[in-house]
Amino acid sequence: MASFTRETISPQNERIRITIAEEDYLPAFEQSLKKFSKTAQIPGFRKGMVPASLVRKMHGQALFAEEVVHKAEHELESILQKEKIEILGQPLSEGFFDTPDMNRPGPYEFNFEIGVKPDFEIPNLKKLLRLVHYQVVPTPEELEKEFENFLENAAEKVRVDLIESEKDILQVRIEPASGPQEGTPLMPSHIGVSDFAPSFREHLMGSTPGVTLEIHPWEDLREGYPGKPAIPEAGIPTLDWTLTVEGIQRPEPPVLDESFFNRVFPGKGTSTVEGFREEFFRVTRQNYQAEAEELLHHEIFEELVHHTSMDLPEAFLKKWLQHRAEKPLSPRDADHQYPSLDHQLRWNLITDRLITGQDIKATTQELEEQAREEFFRTYPMLAGHDSALDYVRKLLSDKTYLRKTYEKVVTRKLFQWLATQADLEEKKVTLSEFLTETQKHHPHAHS
């Protein structure tokens, strides 16, 4: 009969030694031989008529080792359940002390290394989560700017044969006149006329595709342009540079008619420019407030992850990272990936505890609403179609999709509950003030 022992390697890291007795695996091995002999296809024998002795000789060792390993893994699962051991990651097999040998049946010892979930306490949420909850209130000027940017992005790019506007976009080739050299900075291949310094724009106006102009990128690209090269330490470069215009595109603003309004906001019945502007402003406020909620959730995530004390078996988890993929990672790559894994494991353990403790669940209606929202966000033109709702329900019949949707709904409800437990300072900010705040944060994934 199988037996086992547990050995502590380090905190939250154990080795389980399982001893498999002959009677644990021999019956299953004999059954495997009989089953294999019925399906084996060996030249000179009809299917199902291969002698058991030949099957044993040709395939017995592989079947024997397979059954012993299978029994060891089955015993491990049973031990974890009976001992109520909650593991992190998956057990790592350390193999047999002696290699299984069909001709030498007997007890075999098999070792597994496991990471064990730590015990921990959730901090006092009211004291821990002292955060700012932003209420984003864009100014009229900010909303107008957002509207202008939207129309610019919605513009169709049409090819023209003459540079006439600072809004024109150029396909260019910028390079040293003598040809590329070692250390030559990489220059953009597409650039707006407005991205050049005012003095150089004058030279561009009226030009056609094919024109070549002398340019000094360090001076003739506008201040603050991301692609502008820095002046080398040795001083102003002595190389002569040229710019060749290879193509010109001009943004053509969309026609603000009912057809355009319905493409942007399907199902809203917008028919006037003023109505379209108001709907755009409403959605813009809504979207930025949703970003404010995401920022609050990120702050909650960070506070809980960094201030909930728990011990994780780092050495084991790095080893697990190395061996979990089909292509093993190097120790260096595992070290690089570990901080992200550490964050996610801590968050998973915390949320599991809170979701269970607060009995947070998702109803069928909530799952349908989540799936419907995601679907129509991707395919807004299908809003209101009965066939689309049928398709959403079909999506939810897929177990993987259903599980992911369930996790999203439960996680959202968890954050909503956590916000009620936090000590929040409500703060109204303009859009520019809010965007400044978001630049200070680099959210981790926590979905």
ABEGO torsion letter per residue (X at the ends): XBBBBBBBABBGBBBBBBBBBAAAAAAAAAAAAAAAAAABBBBGBBBGABBAAAAAAAAAAAAAAAAAAAAAAAAAAAAAAAAGBBBBEBBBBAEBABBBBAABBEBBBBBBBBBBBBBBBBBBAAAABBBBBBBBBBBAAAAAAAAAAAAAAABBBBBBABBABAABBBBBBBBBAAEBBBGBBBBBABBBAAABBAAAAAAABGBBBGBBBBBBAAAABBBGBAABBBBBAAEBBABBBBBBBABBBBBBBBBBBAAAAAAABBGAGBABAAAAAAAAAAAAAAAAAAAAAAAAAAAAAAAAAAABBBBBBAAAAAAAAAAABABBBBAAAAAAAAAAAAAAAAAAAAAAAAAAAAGBBBBAAAAAAAAAAAAAAABAAABGBAAAAAAAAAAAABAAAAAAAAAAAAAAAAAAAAAAABBBBBBBBBAAAAAAAAAABBBBBAX
